[in-house]
Each structure stands twice: as C-alpha cells, then as structure tokens.
Amino acid sequence: MTKKLHHQNGQEPAFAEARPTSDPTKFKQPHLSDNQLYKLINSGVQPVPEPAHTDAIDLITIWGQSRGREEESRIEKAGKIIFHMVGDTGSTHGPKHQNEVADKLVLDFDDPESDRPSFLFHAGDVVYSFGEGKYYYDQFYEQYRDYPAPITAIPGNHDGLIYKGDLGLDGKPAKSLAAFLRNFVANAPVPTDEAGGLVRTAMTQPGVYFCLDAPYVTIIGLYSNVLEDPGVISSQGGKISVLNDDQLIFLQKHLTRLKDLKDTSRAVIIAVHHPPYAYSDSGHAGSPLMLADIDKSCAEASFWPHAIISGHAHNYQRFTRTKDNRDTPFIVCGNSGHNAQLLSKTKTIRTPMNVSDEVTFENYDDKNYGYLRLICDGKTLRIEYHDSNPDQKSESDAVTVNLKDYTMIAN
C-alpha cells in the first residue's frame, strides 16, 4: 500500500525562496568546539521512535496534492525519474563546502524539463555535531534555500547523538532525534522555528525509517542509530535490549510487497547511513552485522535491492558485490558538505581492489565534495557521482544496473 497524506488545513509544502539569494559567507550561529562535549556522550544505541505508519508514501505526500500530480505526469511524459542523494552535509567550520554542493545541485534544475530532478534523498548526518535545533538554519535550511524540490532524509548518527547536560527547546534534557523529528517527521508541512523565516516547510515523513514509492523507483530508508561504528538496525537477536526488530519487520514487509508486484521496471534502493562496506583506513569501517540483517530480510522475502546507498564515511566509495548472479553496487556518498577525508594518510589506494571473493572496491573520490544523481527509466538504474565543480556537468564516476537481471551494464 502507498499512503497519500492529506495535509492538515490544506497546507501545501514549500521549498525554495522566491528569488535566488547570495551564498552566506559565515554561520549566523557560530559552531562551538564540541571536543569536550564528545566526552559527555550518552554511550550506547538509542531507542528508535515509532513511525506513524509503515506504509509507503509517494510523491503526492512530499510534493502536495496538485504539484505531486503534476510531478508524476511530468515523469510519465519523460519516461524516467531523476533525483539526488547526498550524505553528511552539515558543516561545523562554515558554509563554504555546503554551498559548493548545494549550488551544484540547484544547477541541475537548469536542465531540460525531462531531466529535472524530482527530489533529494538525504542519507543522514544532516546537522552536526549532536543534531541540535540551533544549528539547523546554518547547516540545512540556508544551505538548501534555493533547492526547488522536496528533501527527505534518514538520520545519521550525529542527528541522534545526545550528551549529558544537553537541553531541548523546553529546557528539559534533550531527547535523541528531537530536532530531526520536528523538521522531517512532522504532522503537516508547516514552517519550523529552525527555518528562521525561510520558506521551506517541514517534511512529513511517517518516521525516521520509511519507504518512498515514486514512479520507476522505491527507496527503503533505514535508521542505523547513533554509534560511530557499527550501524545497528535490530536487537541483534536480543543482545541490544533498548532495540526491537521492527525495522527488520518493516524491511521484509516492503521487500515482500515489491516482490509480489512483479514489477521489473522498478528500481529498488536501500538507503542506510552506516555503510555495509567501507574502506577501513578512512576511520569509518563497514557494518557486517547490519549487512547480515539486511541480507537475511532479503533472503526471507526472496527479493533483493538493485543498490544499497549510504553516507557516514566522508568521501565517495563504490563497491560491487557479485552474489547468486546479481551485481549489486554498494555506494558511499558521505562528502556532501561536512568533510572530505582521505582513505589513507600513508598510501594511495589503487582500484579496482578485491575485498573478498564476492566484493570488489571499484572506485573512490577522497579529495572533493560531491553528490549522487540517479536516473531510473524502467529498464536501468544509473547512479552518477558528481563532484562540486560548477563548470563540469559530466559525472566523475557512474554505474548502471539492468533492473530485470541485476547485472552491471558497461558505462
């Protein structure tokens, strides 16, 4: 089932400012050093807020009634959908690199109508260092003030981190994900205090994990909690007492639903902040137990995604897993504004590199900032990585998957 949300009081979502504005050169709310606060972090995973529902949402939910129908018609006429994905956008040092990526994203809307993006899906770490509401204006709203489409998101670990002594808007001890919930899991698309007078309204996702059904593509977004490493999406067989297995039930529900649709023209993507695979010298390793949870859910549903996309590691990395005659790209895009981190400070990495009999590390970018541009046309899923160079429209890396047989297509 796909759920269309009828917004309260007929309120329709709003996105970009009426007129383009100049990039900020500094933050309105200076980001103080958090070195001491990191010593006060509430260690361990945090409970996951229960979603309002677990049905899929659609473009009408995120665009609003009239514009959602118009967007679906435009996509149908074009015979494809194009959208963006980013990760780790919030900067603690100033707006420069955030601006570079956001400005390049906005330039994509100058393309012909058939090539215009439909939305942006954020793979987490929207706001550093502890997801505080006071930093949302500088690290999110002003950054995307000219982005003329909806932005959906799953939280990253920094969005949910809390520390001892951290206070919420009510002056009481802060709760994990409180600001994220206000700005992305709202009951209606209303302006929030964090937006600081900018027109973008809160997103109306049903939860911090959710499923988005759009024409030609379904994205299943999971929340991998607050640990630096590894990512966690379950109780891991009862070992983590504060978590349940609701996300696994949710994941299997939608994988089974998609299998029953028998729609070979639909690309299926799993998005989760912590990457299942990552080059470990970067300081952000892969999460094998989380991957085992995902694999088990896929096996039980007898249905597999065409790609798994993450953030967390502050660079771009692309892996291919070849298993049971399926080529699955595992992509990390965690360099969309916060930081660009070298894979290794002591050596240059040569790719392709065999990680195991099944997994190959194909390509990377650890010096630039960038984002993903994805195209689904009913036959293929193409995932392009673009760096933030405004003078270059060509992708820096790309992979294309045949939707029907899960094989890679030469670019």
Buried (B, 14 or more C-beta within 10 A) or exposed (E): EBBEBEBEEEBBBBBBBEEEEEBBEEBEEEBEEBEEBEEBBBEEBBEBBEBBEBBBBBBBBBBBBEBBEEBBEBBEEBEBBBBBBBBBBBBBEBBBBBBBBBBBBBEBBEEEEEBBBBBBBBBBBBBBBBBBBBBBBBBBBBBBBBBEBBBBBBBBBBBBBBBEEBEBEEEEEBBBBBBBBBBBBBEBBBBBBBBBEBBBBBBBBBBBBBBBBBBBBBBBBBBBBBBBBBBBBBBBEEEBEEBBBBBBEBBBBBBBBBBEEEEEBBBBBBBBBBBBBBBEBBBBBBBEBBBEBBBBBBEEBEBBBBBBBBBBBBBBBBBBBBEEEBBBBBBBBBBBBBBBBBBEEEEEBEBEEEBEEEBBBBBBBBEBBBBBBBBBBBBBBBBBBBBBBEEEEEBBBBBBBBBEEBEBEEE
